[in-house]
Amino acid sequence: MTRKSEYLRVPLMAFSGVVERLQRTQEIPPGLRWVSDVEISTQQDLPEGCFALEFTDKVNILLNLEKAFGVFGPGKQITPLNGIYALGLERRAPLFCKVIKDDSLSNNSRPNRRRKSFMTPTPLHIPESRVSPIPDSSHEMMYLNDLNEKENLKIVPLKEIVWMCPLILVMENPDI
């Protein structure tokens, strides 16, 4: 059974500058500003809080599109198209990126993982102990390709990521 296309209105946002962790205005991720609303036609269910971002020229070329915008959803639990995210990094401008590797402990794929430590042993470094003076989270990194730059790989500490929204839908030749 095919679902009939629906027209939905989502806010069209634009990158507006540096992302500050404490800045929060009405569910708009820091570093973005509202431009207008855009009407899209989709057969796909979209989660609450979705917004559209117009792709830069470099991203359009990379995705082999003439002119397009992407619809991004809130939260990391949504599976992104082509692994692409809009990402807000603390004290930097937001960017479009493709996640290569995510070291976050929320993956739960490594329940009893032990980090190797090459420090001088202390009472807290007893091999049977599960206590370490350095939290694993201080070593968690996100490996990504910034789609606007020519860099091959960018390594960012997870603690610097303020927000991360996966790409849900791409709309070509928007009528904005």
Secondary structure as UniProt FT lines:
FT   STRAND          6..15
FT   TURN            21..22
FT   TURN            26..27
FT   TURN            30..31
FT   STRAND          32..42
FT   TURN            48..49
FT   STRAND          51..54
FT   HELIX           57..62
FT   TURN            63..64
FT   STRAND          68..72
FT   HELIX           81..83
FT   STRAND          84..90
FT   STRAND          95..102
FT   HELIX           105..107
FT   TURN            111..112
FT   HELIX           123..125
FT   TURN            127..128
FT   HELIX           136..139
FT   STRAND          141..146
FT   TURN            147..148
FT   STRAND          154..157
FT   HELIX           158..160
FT   STRAND          161..172
//
